[in-house]
Amino acid sequence: MSELEFHAGHAAIVGRPNVGKSTLLNRLIGQKISITSRKPQTTRHRVCGIVNTPRAQCAFVDTPGFQTGGTNALRGMMNRSVTRALAEVDVVVFVLAAPRFTPDDERVAQLLPASVPLVIAANKVDRLDDRSRLLPYIDGLQRQLAPRAIVPVSAQTGYQVDVLLREIEAALPAQPPLYPADQLTDRDERFFASEFIREKVFRLLGDELPYATAVSIERFEHAGKLRRIHATIHVDKSSHKAIVIGEGGERLKAIASSARKDMEALFEGKVFLQVWVKVRRGWADDAAQLRRFGYD
């Protein structure tokens, strides 16, 4: 295939919180690189996952859901991450939870650059009892947003994700690959270690713990196929620390054990993981602390 026939570029996956952006990225990549939970605001960082096919190379950028409620340094950082991604990509993939188009969806739509090709992923169609509802929904989106394509998908089951990928590939510019063929992501192992731990905090503690939780990697040693990782979970209050640790340390052990399994699957090697919990009040509104935790 000649260079002119090959397409390559970056595609931003955007949408309001909790519409399935990270699940869609993981499905497209075929491997877990973006953390998920039923809580909105789980994704805080831009995560790039690279898909190679015979026709194209697409670097997907999973963005935080655009934050419309309240203001602090963390929410401001997340919104800046979204707007930067939109300014730097070749295609925008706007994820909606079909058949809804909420006021928050509309606010995200207003941010979309008119000069960048738009593909809409109408997600969660596996949850619809009557898929005939999709026809008027798609017609309304076409008239309102005039996208290049609208593809009903289920990121959870994989339904029509291959169709969505082909539409995105066709919208990318004709050029040679931007990344080596064996590169999966632009993030390093330290990043994924911290993200997998944070995901388990959200997943295992449910509604008991507020969002004021961050993870830092204090030590990361790599010897052969063994990683020795020392991490700290930062919480806002002493009461939150007790929740994370649990009676006899059982909850913290469960968090570390589950995160370690995800790390071993991605890193393809054994992981020795130690996790501590510290109270760091007000970190989510402290720019210096946010930078320390890898936010920008």
C-alpha positions as CSV (number, residue, x, y, z in Angstrom):
1,M,0.0,0.0,0.0
2,S,1.4,3.4,-1.0
3,E,1.9,6.3,1.5
4,L,-1.0,8.1,-0.2
5,E,-3.4,5.2,0.4
6,F,-2.4,4.9,4.0
7,H,-4.2,7.1,6.6
8,A,-2.7,8.1,10.0
9,G,-3.5,10.6,12.7
10,H,-5.0,11.4,16.1
11,A,-8.6,11.0,17.1
12,A,-10.0,12.6,20.3
13,I,-12.7,10.6,22.2
14,V,-14.9,13.2,23.9
15,G,-18.2,13.3,25.7
16,R,-19.8,14.1,29.0
17,P,-18.8,12.0,32.0
18,N,-19.9,8.3,32.1
19,V,-20.9,7.8,28.5
20,G,-18.4,5.0,28.0
21,K,-15.4,6.8,26.5
22,S,-12.7,4.7,28.3
23,T,-14.6,1.4,27.7
24,L,-14.7,2.3,24.0
25,L,-10.9,3.1,23.9
26,N,-10.2,-0.3,25.5
27,R,-12.4,-2.0,23.0
28,L,-10.7,-0.3,20.1
29,I,-7.2,-1.1,21.4
30,G,-8.1,-4.6,22.3
31,Q,-6.5,-4.2,25.7
32,K,-7.1,-2.3,28.9
33,I,-5.2,0.9,29.0
34,S,-7.8,3.3,30.3
35,I,-9.4,2.8,33.7
36,T,-13.2,2.5,34.1
37,S,-15.8,2.5,36.9
38,R,-19.5,3.3,37.2
39,K,-18.5,6.6,38.7
40,P,-18.3,9.6,36.4
41,Q,-15.0,11.6,36.5
42,T,-13.0,8.3,36.7
43,T,-10.8,9.4,33.7
44,R,-8.6,12.5,34.7
45,H,-5.8,12.3,32.3
46,R,-5.5,12.1,28.5
47,V,-4.5,8.6,27.6
48,C,-3.4,7.8,24.0
49,G,-3.9,4.3,22.6
50,I,-2.6,3.3,19.2
51,V,-4.5,1.1,16.8
52,N,-2.7,-0.3,13.7
53,T,-4.6,-1.9,10.8
54,P,-3.5,-2.6,7.2
55,R,-5.3,0.6,6.1
56,A,-4.4,3.1,8.9
57,Q,-2.8,4.0,12.1
58,C,-5.0,5.8,14.6
59,A,-3.8,7.2,17.9
60,F,-6.9,7.5,20.0
61,V,-6.9,10.1,22.8
62,D,-9.2,9.3,25.7
63,T,-10.1,12.6,27.4
64,P,-11.7,13.3,30.8
65,G,-15.5,14.0,30.6
66,F,-16.1,17.7,30.4
67,Q,-16.9,19.0,33.9
68,T,-19.8,21.4,34.1
69,G,-20.5,21.4,37.9
70,G,-18.4,23.2,40.5
71,T,-15.0,24.7,40.2
72,N,-11.6,23.6,41.7
73,A,-8.1,23.2,40.3
74,L,-8.7,19.5,39.4
75,R,-11.9,20.2,37.4
76,G,-10.2,23.1,35.7
77,M,-7.2,20.9,34.7
78,M,-9.6,18.2,33.3
79,N,-11.4,20.7,31.2
80,R,-8.1,22.2,29.8
81,S,-7.1,18.6,28.9
82,V,-10.3,18.3,26.8
83,T,-9.9,21.6,25.0
84,R,-6.2,20.9,24.3
85,A,-7.0,17.6,22.8
86,L,-9.6,19.1,20.5
87,A,-7.1,21.6,19.2
88,E,-4.5,18.9,18.4
89,V,-6.4,16.1,16.6
90,D,-7.4,15.1,13.1
91,V,-10.8,13.6,14.0
92,V,-13.2,14.0,16.9
93,V,-15.2,11.0,18.1
94,F,-18.2,12.3,20.1
95,V,-19.5,9.6,22.3
96,L,-23.2,9.8,23.3
97,A,-25.4,7.4,25.4
98,A,-28.1,6.6,22.9
99,P,-30.9,7.6,22.7
100,R,-30.2,10.6,24.9
101,F,-28.8,14.1,24.1
102,T,-28.7,16.0,27.4
103,P,-27.9,19.6,28.2
104,D,-24.4,18.4,29.2
105,D,-24.0,16.7,25.8
106,E,-25.0,20.0,24.2
107,R,-22.3,21.9,26.2
108,V,-19.7,19.4,24.9
109,A,-21.0,19.8,21.3
110,Q,-20.5,23.6,21.5
111,L,-16.8,22.9,22.2
112,L,-16.3,20.8,19.0
113,P,-14.1,22.6,16.4
114,A,-16.0,23.0,13.1
115,S,-12.8,22.5,11.1
116,V,-12.2,18.9,12.4
117,P,-14.1,15.9,11.0
118,L,-16.7,14.7,13.4
119,V,-17.8,11.0,13.9
120,I,-20.5,10.3,16.5
121,A,-20.5,7.0,18.4
122,A,-24.1,6.4,19.6
123,N,-23.1,4.1,22.5
124,K,-24.9,1.7,24.8
125,V,-27.3,0.5,22.1
126,D,-27.2,-2.9,23.8
127,R,-29.3,-1.4,26.6
128,L,-32.1,-0.4,24.3
129,D,-35.3,-2.5,24.4
130,D,-36.5,-1.1,21.0
131,R,-33.8,-0.2,18.5
132,S,-36.3,1.5,16.2
133,R,-35.9,4.5,18.6
134,L,-32.4,4.9,17.0
135,L,-33.8,6.1,13.7
136,P,-35.4,9.4,14.8
137,Y,-32.4,9.9,17.2
138,I,-29.8,9.6,14.5
139,D,-31.9,11.8,12.2
140,G,-32.0,14.5,14.9
141,L,-28.2,14.3,15.5
142,Q,-27.6,14.5,11.7
143,R,-29.6,17.7,11.4
144,Q,-28.2,19.3,14.6
145,L,-24.5,18.4,14.3
146,A,-24.0,17.4,10.7
147,P,-21.3,14.8,11.5
148,R,-19.3,12.9,8.9
149,A,-20.9,9.6,10.2
150,I,-23.1,8.4,13.1
151,V,-22.5,4.8,14.1
152,P,-24.6,3.0,16.8
153,V,-22.2,0.9,18.9
154,S,-21.9,-0.9,22.1
155,A,-18.4,-0.5,23.7
156,Q,-19.4,-3.1,26.3
157,T,-20.2,-5.9,23.8
158,G,-18.2,-4.7,20.8
159,Y,-21.2,-4.3,18.5
160,Q,-20.3,-2.3,15.4
161,V,-17.0,-1.0,16.9
162,D,-15.3,-2.3,13.7
163,V,-17.7,-0.2,11.6
164,L,-16.9,2.9,13.8
165,L,-13.1,2.2,13.4
166,R,-13.4,2.2,9.6
167,E,-15.3,5.5,9.6
168,I,-12.6,7.1,11.7
169,E,-9.8,5.7,9.6
170,A,-11.4,7.2,6.4
171,A,-11.5,10.6,8.1
172,L,-7.8,10.6,9.0
173,P,-5.3,12.4,6.7
174,A,-3.4,10.4,4.1
175,Q,0.1,10.0,5.4
176,P,2.6,7.4,6.7
177,P,2.4,6.0,10.3
178,L,3.3,8.4,13.1
179,Y,4.3,5.7,15.7
180,P,6.2,2.4,15.6
181,A,4.0,-0.5,14.7
182,D,4.5,-2.2,18.1
183,Q,3.8,0.9,20.2
184,L,0.5,0.6,22.2
185,T,0.4,3.9,24.0
186,D,2.3,7.1,24.8
187,R,2.2,6.5,28.6
188,D,4.8,4.7,30.7
189,E,4.4,1.9,33.2
190,R,4.5,4.2,36.2
191,F,1.4,6.0,34.9
192,F,-0.5,2.7,34.4
193,A,0.5,1.5,37.9
194,S,-1.0,4.6,39.5
195,E,-4.2,4.5,37.3
196,F,-4.9,0.8,38.1
197,I,-4.7,1.5,41.8
198,R,-7.0,4.5,41.6
199,E,-9.5,2.5,39.5
200,K,-9.6,-0.2,42.3
201,V,-10.2,2.4,44.9
202,F,-13.3,3.6,43.0
203,R,-14.5,0.2,42.1
204,L,-14.1,-1.5,45.5
205,L,-15.3,1.4,47.7
206,G,-18.4,2.3,45.7
207,D,-20.1,5.4,47.1
208,E,-18.3,5.3,50.4
209,L,-15.4,7.5,49.2
210,P,-15.5,10.9,47.6
211,Y,-13.5,11.8,44.5
212,A,-10.8,13.4,46.5
213,T,-8.4,10.5,46.0
214,A,-5.1,10.4,44.1
215,V,-2.2,8.0,43.7
216,S,1.5,8.6,43.5
217,I,4.2,6.1,42.7
218,E,7.1,6.5,45.2
219,R,9.3,3.8,43.8
220,F,9.3,1.8,40.5
221,E,12.1,-0.7,40.1
222,H,12.4,-3.0,37.0
223,A,14.6,-6.1,37.2
224,G,14.1,-8.6,34.4
225,K,10.4,-9.4,34.3
226,L,9.8,-8.3,37.9
227,R,8.6,-4.9,38.9
228,R,8.8,-3.7,42.5
229,I,6.3,-0.8,43.0
230,H,5.7,1.3,46.0
231,A,2.7,3.5,45.8
232,T,0.7,5.9,48.0
233,I,-3.0,6.6,48.0
234,H,-3.7,10.2,49.0
235,V,-7.0,11.1,50.6
236,D,-8.5,14.3,51.9
237,K,-9.6,13.3,55.4
238,S,-8.6,10.9,58.2
239,S,-12.0,9.3,57.9
240,H,-11.3,8.5,54.3
241,K,-8.0,6.8,55.2
242,A,-9.9,4.5,57.5
243,I,-12.3,3.6,54.8
244,V,-9.6,2.8,52.3
245,I,-7.6,0.6,54.8
246,G,-10.7,-1.2,56.1
247,E,-10.9,-3.5,59.1
248,G,-7.6,-5.2,59.6
249,G,-6.3,-3.7,56.4
250,E,-8.5,-6.0,54.3
251,R,-9.8,-3.3,51.9
252,L,-6.3,-2.0,51.2
253,K,-5.1,-5.6,50.5
254,A,-8.0,-6.2,48.1
255,I,-7.2,-2.9,46.3
256,A,-3.6,-3.8,45.9
257,S,-4.2,-7.4,44.9
258,S,-6.7,-6.4,42.2
259,A,-4.5,-3.6,40.8
260,R,-1.5,-6.0,40.8
261,K,-3.3,-8.5,38.6
262,D,-4.1,-5.7,36.0
263,M,-0.4,-4.6,36.1
264,E,0.9,-8.1,35.5
265,A,-1.5,-8.5,32.6
266,L,-0.4,-5.3,30.9
267,F,3.3,-5.5,31.8
268,E,3.5,-9.2,31.0
269,G,5.6,-9.9,34.2
270,K,5.4,-10.4,37.9
271,V,4.7,-7.3,40.1
272,F,5.6,-6.9,43.8
273,L,3.3,-4.1,45.0
274,Q,3.2,-2.2,48.3
275,V,0.6,0.5,48.9
276,W,0.2,3.0,51.7
277,V,-2.5,5.5,52.5
278,K,-1.8,9.1,53.5
279,V,-4.0,12.1,54.4
280,R,-3.2,15.2,52.2
281,R,-5.9,17.8,52.8
282,G,-7.1,20.0,49.9
283,W,-4.9,18.4,47.2
284,A,-7.6,18.7,44.5
285,D,-7.4,22.5,44.8
286,D,-3.7,22.7,45.1
287,A,-1.9,23.3,41.7
288,A,1.5,22.2,43.1
289,Q,0.1,18.9,44.4
290,L,-1.8,18.3,41.1
291,R,1.5,18.6,39.3
292,R,3.2,16.2,41.7
293,F,0.4,13.7,40.9
294,G,1.0,14.0,37.2
295,Y,-1.8,16.5,36.3
296,D,-1.2,19.4,34.0
